[in-house]
Amino acid sequence: MSNLLNDMYFDESLVVLDLEAKKSEEALTKLASVLQEKGVAKDSFTPAILKREKEYPTGLMCEELAVAIPHTDAEHVNKQAIAIAILKEPVQFVQMGTESDMVDVKVMFMLAIKEPHKQMDFLQALMFAFMSKDKLSTLAKCKTTQEVAECFKGFFEEL
């Protein structure tokens, strides 16, 4: 799992701090647009993310705080990457595995996966990282995009 980030484009330009959104759809659209602006995702990415989130919610209550891990099909991706948003105020997302249970998401990890066979590896590595005490709350408190990028990369050093 340690090579997770070797297989994905990620740097501070894919980090959004204090993302303001009232609803999950707004948060998803804003973060997806970052991936599209960087050329990582195709124009079809945002509608595909929104559609998939409705069908397969990605809100997840971790020990420290709630996150969302939105992703969609490889056909909407130009280059494998991950974008991160720290929300200014938590936004309600439907909890993974439910149809209507809500969680207040503070951090989004948006995956743009080009190699579908690696999707489960990425999700498992993220879940494993989320289980480590204080990692998510430390990430959520970062003050600069560079700090977020460094903190996130540190998630995987011991994997």
Order of alpha helices (4+ residues) and beta strands (2+ residues): beta-alpha-alpha-beta-beta-beta-beta-alpha-alpha-alpha
